[in-house]
Amino acid sequence: MAEPEDPSRDRLKHHFAQRVIHQARQILEVWQRLQQFEWSIAELEELKESTQRLLRFAERFEQVEHADLARLLTGALETVEANRGRLSSASITELNRLMQRLSRTGLRQGDRLDQMALPPLRKPIYIVLHDSERAERLAKQLEFFGLQAMSLADTEAFNAAMIERHPAAIVMDVDFAGPGEGLKIAAQVQASLEQKLPLLFFSQQETDTPTRLAAVRAGGEEFLTGTLEASSLLEKLEVLIRVAQYEPYKVLVIDDSRAQATHTERLLNSAGIVTRVLLDPIQAMAELADFQPDLIILDMYMPGCTGTELAKVIRHNDRYVSVPIIYLSAEDDLDKQLDAMSEGGDDFLTKPIQPRHLITTVRNRAGRARNLKARMIRDSLTGLYNHTHILQLLEDCCLRSRRESKQLCFAMLDIDHFKKVNDSHGHPMGDRVIKSLALFLKQRLRKSDFIGRYGGEEFAIVMPDTDLLNAHHVLDEIRRRFAEIHYPAEPADLFCTFSAGVVELGDSDDSLSLAAMADNALYRAKHAGRNQVHSNRDSKPGTSYMIVLPETTA
């Protein structure tokens, strides 16, 4: 006969699991900090010590996934240490890959297709409102988005929760427990903490400047008024509690001199910048397509092709118009330098160059280019990729899937009866629903998936390394949970659903045919009654098949 489970042991195990998550976050913070400065042995040692601490905690508290990652990170750092602290592009890429995996263990649900029931590892959000019923509804809505939230009805419950466990953030009503009392309670909590908690204040009524000033002094980072609903609150919370996931800059060095190119590569690697060297400029366009660098460093004088000629060729391709090009040359004639910069270049550095000068210039240029690119390829309402870029990503993923012999799925989603939402509740409500679905998709899908706003109320998702059955399962789970979200409205709350079509890349498919097939599957889902997911391998009549799970009532 099996021994009964000990609830107190489970609670203790859960409590210690949070210590593991906290240590993982510390490693991510060290990793992010390292990107801002030139790496050194001391900083690598700090990262290694933090990783070994994570391994001890994970083994002690039976956190298998974190223990495995800690061992892999330790091995990668020991490789760097054995190389006298010299970083290679391969080691930076491997460390970043492991850091990405580590960040997923505590940030989002659904990162792996075979673990849709993965328990939320984030610290909870404490919802502390004067209206306890509203707080309960809001906590439940946030859980639909993959966050763990707790509503706390009174001061006693809030104090007990704070003693047991610190939250990821607090949503505090300024009038909780009485007029203005929420501000005082929050200020007392923050004063007792060494590290302040992210705090968002709420007031049902518009407030005066003294109240908002008191909120700032109490540590409030956001202040919301009026109707408090899950999707707008989630937008704020995402900013407050996000552990930034840093992706190292990528630089392509094109220089016919192996010695000079290797020297530049080592300098940039020492700063944690992933660097790839190309000695033959004729291969530049193929290398750009494969590597997708944030910045290009060009030599001025190369046999068969000058730097300025190559810059013109690169600028002919719309995809690389905004990628910074820095000339690195011994040319010291100012007029020739200016002429070169007028031919597609953004900066000119003269050899020999101080390492710090090179690293700072590369970081500044690459950082600005990333920000600019984000504005160019993102939809302004949702922050998702725009129509043009999601199709470009689909094309890239199709090529990569074929090259690596991996599966790929593409899905198109469309909000059902969206015109009725706009007509009945107005365009602001329509925008809120669109933003809500965008946030929901970001919460529920993997970071390796690409999500775009295809147009209007239509979305597109590229799912690399995914078979059709798993893709369908994930999308149908998202569809089912999205239908449970409500939006406060008059005379009754609004509920929305979506239909979806998902297809898998076949042997003879390209990105255009895959998009057409997904659109066809979406049409079938709409025609069959909406609020369902259809899948097919081929849009030709008589050869398609569908997987349709039972429809839920919304």
C-alpha positions, 0 to 999 in steps of 0.5 A, spaced: 500 500 500 502 506 497 504 511 503 499 517 503 503 524 500 505 529 505 502 536 504 507 539 508 513 536 504 510 538 498 509 545 500 516 545 503 519 542 496 515 548 492 518 553 497 525 551 496 524 550 488 523 558 488 530 559 491 532 555 485 528 560 480 531 566 484 538 563 483 537 562 476 534 569 475 541 571 478 545 568 473 541 571 468 542 578 471 550 577 471 549 574 464 545 581 462 550 585 465 556 582 462 554 584 455 555 591 457 562 591 458 568 587 456 569 580 459 574 579 464 576 573 468 573 576 474 566 576 471 567 569 468 569 567 475 562 570 478 558 567 473 561 560 474 560 561 482 553 563 481 552 557 476 555 552 481 550 555 487 545 553 482 547 546 481 547 545 489 540 548 490 537 544 484 540 537 486 538 539 494 531 541 492 530 535 486 530 540 481 532 536 475 531 541 469 535 546 473 541 541 475 542 539 468 542 546 465 547 548 471 552 542 469 552 544 462 553 551 463 559 549 468 562 545 462 561 551 458 564 556 462 570 551 464 572 550 457 572 558 456 577 558 463 581 552 460 582 557 454 585 562 459 578 566 459 578 567 451 571 567 448 570 564 441 564 565 437 562 558 438 562 559 446 558 565 446 553 562 442 553 556 446 552 560 453 547 564 450 543 558 448 543 555 455 541 562 458 535 562 453 533 555 456 535 557 463 530 563 462 524 559 459 524 555 466 521 560 470 518 565 465 513 562 461 508 556 460 508 552 454 515 553 452 516 545 450 510 542 446 510 536 450 509 540 457 503 544 456 501 542 463 508 545 465 506 548 472 507 556 473 514 557 476 514 565 476 513 568 483 505 570 483 502 576 482 499 579 488 492 582 487 490 587 492 483 590 491 478 594 495 473 590 491 475 582 493 470 579 487 473 584 482 480 581 485 478 574 484 476 575 477 482 578 475 487 573 478 483 568 474 483 572 468 491 573 469 492 565 469 489 564 463 495 568 460 499 563 463 501 568 470 500 565 477 496 570 481 493 571 488 487 575 490 488 577 497 481 580 500 484 583 507 490 586 510 491 580 514 491 575 508 496 580 505 501 580 510 501 573 511 502 572 504 508 577 504 511 573 510 510 566 506 513 568 499 515 575 496 511 576 489 513 578 482 509 584 483 503 587 487 497 590 484 495 595 490 488 599 490 490 606 493 483 605 497 485 598 499 482 597 507 480 604 507 481 611 503 488 612 502 490 606 506 493 602 500 498 607 499 500 606 506 501 599 506 505 599 500 510 604 503 511 600 509 512 593 505 517 597 501 521 600 507 522 593 510 525 590 504 532 591 501 530 590 494 524 593 492 518 589 489 515 592 482 508 595 484 502 597 480 497 602 483 490 602 481 484 607 483 477 606 480 476 614 480 481 619 477 486 621 482 489 628 484 497 630 483 498 629 491 495 621 491 500 620 485 506 623 488 504 619 494 504 613 489 511 614 487 514 615 494 511 608 496 515 605 490 509 605 485 512 604 478 505 604 474 498 607 476 492 605 472 485 608 473 478 606 471 476 599 469 482 594 470 482 588 465 487 583 464 490 584 458 492 592 459 494 590 466 498 584 463 502 589 458 504 593 464 506 587 468 510 584 463 514 590 463 515 590 470 517 583 472 520 581 465 527 578 466 530 581 460 533 576 455 539 578 452 541 576 445 549 577 444 550 582 438 552 579 431 558 582 427 560 579 420 568 581 419 569 581 411 577 582 410 581 578 405 587 578 411 586 572 415 591 575 421 587 582 421 580 578 421 582 574 426 585 579 431 578 583 430 574 577 431 578 576 438 577 583 440 570 582 439 569 575 442 572 578 448 566 583 449 561 577 448 560 579 441 558 573 436 563 574 430 564 571 424 569 572 419 569 571 411 575 572 407 572 571 400 568 578 399 564 574 393 561 570 398 558 575 402 551 575 400 550 568 402 553 569 409 549 575 410 543 570 409 545 565 413 548 569 419 543 575 419 548 580 423 547 586 426 553 589 423 558 588 418 565 590 418 569 591 411 576 592 409 577 597 404 581 594 399 580 587 397 582 583 391 577 582 386 572 587 390 573 593 394 569 595 400 565 600 397 563 596 391 561 590 396 557 596 400 553 598 394 552 590 393 549 589 400 545 596 400 541 593 393 538 588 398 532 591 401 533 586 407 540 589 409 539 597 408 539 598 415 545 594 417 550 598 419 557 598 415 563 600 418 570 600 414 576 598 418 582 600 414 589 603 414 587 608 409 588 615 413 586 620 407 580 623 410 577 625 403 577 617 401 574 616 408 568 620 406 568 618 399 567 611 402 562 613 407 558 616 402 558 609 398 553 605 403 558 606 409 556 608 416 563 609 420 570 609 418 575 606 423 583 607 422 588 601 423 591 600 428 585 601 433 584 601 440 580 595 442 575 599 447 574 604 441 572 598 436 568 595 441 564 601 443 563 603 436 560 596 434 556 596 441 553 603 439 552 602 432 549 595 433 544 597 439 541 603 435 540 598 429 537 593 433 532 599 435 531 601 429 530 594 426 525 593 431 521 599 429 521 597 422 519 590 423 514 590 428 506 592 428 505 598 432 499 596 436 501 589 438 508 589 438 508 583 434 512 582 427 508 585 421 506 582 415 512 583 411 517 580 416 513 574 418 513 572 411 520 573 410 521 569 417 517 564 414 521 563 408 528 563 412 525 558 416 523 554 410 530 554 407 533 552 414 528 546 415 530 543 408 537 544 410 537 541 417 531 536 415 527 538 420 519 539 421 516 546 420 509 548 421 505 555 419 498 557 422 494 563 420 489 565 426 483 570 425 478 573 430 471 570 429 465 575 428 470 581 429 466 586 425 461 585 430 465 587 436 467 593 432 460 595 431 457 593 437 463 596 442 467 600 438 474 600 435 477 601 442 474 595 444 476 591 438 483 594 439 483 591 446 481 584 443 487 584 438 492 586 443 489 581 448 490 575 443 497 578 441 499 578 449 496 571 449 500 568 444 506 571 446 505 567 453 503 561 451 507 559 445 515 558 445 520 563 444 523 559 438 516 561 435 515 567 431 508 571 431 506 576 426 500 580 425 498 578 418 493 584 418 487 587 421 484 581 426 488 576 423 495 573 425 500 568 423 505 563 427 511 560 424 513 554 428 520 551 427 522 544 429 514 542 430 510 536 427 503 537 425 500 534 431 503 537 436 502 544 432 495 543 432 494 541 439 498 547 442 493 551 437 487 548 440 489 549 447 490 556 446 483 557 442 480 553 448 483 558 453 482 564 449 475 563 449 474 563 456 477 570 457 472 576 458 472 583 457 468 588 461 462 591 457 455 593 457 450 590 457 454 584 458 461 582 458 464 580 451 467 574 450 471 572 443 474 566 439 478 565 434 479 560 428 485 557 425 488 553 420 495 550 421 499 546 415 506 542 415 512 544 410 512 538 405 517 536 400 515 540 394 512 546 398 515 553 399 513 559 403 508 562 398 505 555 398 505 554 405 502 560 406 496 559 401 495 552 404 494 555 411 489 560 409 485 555 405 485 551 412 483 557 416 477 558 410 475 551 412 475 552 419 471 559 418 466 555 413 465 549 418 462 554 424 468 558 427 472 557 433 476 551 431 482 549 428 483 545 422 489 542 419 491 539 412 497 537 408 495 539 401 490 544 399 488 539 393 481 537 392 481 530 395 487 529 398 486 533 404 485 531 411 483 535 417 483 534 425 478 538 428 477 537 436 470 538 439 468 546 439 467 549 446 462 554 447 464 561 448 
